[in-house]
Amino acid sequence: VESDGIPTTIDVSTFEPSTVVSVNGADDPDGYIITGSGEDIDVVVAGDTTLTLKNADFGVLEIASACNDVELILDGENTLERISVYNGTLSVDAVDENAVLNMPDAKAQAIISNKANGAYLVIDGGNINIASDNTGISDFANVTVNGGCLDIKADLASFVDTTVELKGGTVKSTYFTSDSIAVFNSDIII
């Protein structure tokens, strides 16, 4: 597929509730812009790509096994229930300092991977706000925070089974009622 320099725009508000929307990096080398609000919509990404969330509100973003590198760009205010990364690297950045990703009602792990598959999470910018009745970020081989602001409020732990490298940016954590970075079976490298 030839590049035309224009990402494909997908408006999730045009789909019926509980729809799975598939995007493949091989189908559009210029990436995708996801926008709109959709009830219980799951967006499944296959293949390396750039995915921009632009004022999007939907259920789950799943990075499938066919991915090595997915760049997630935040533009405006976005809301997701969960992000699941099978393997590869998910890099998160923002178009400006006001871009937000809210995950206000995660019923389990808000951002999860399968550590055995060697998944990585890199946060370079944006404001990511997680509220979970379980854990914030779990089962990544490595999470690197280079910039932006990561704010996790989790009932069990902010990080589980994950090595976290804090190289820049801000990490805020509330565990039950304490203001500390709560970890379980994880290492924090500063």
Disulfide bonds with the S-S distance in Angstrom:
none
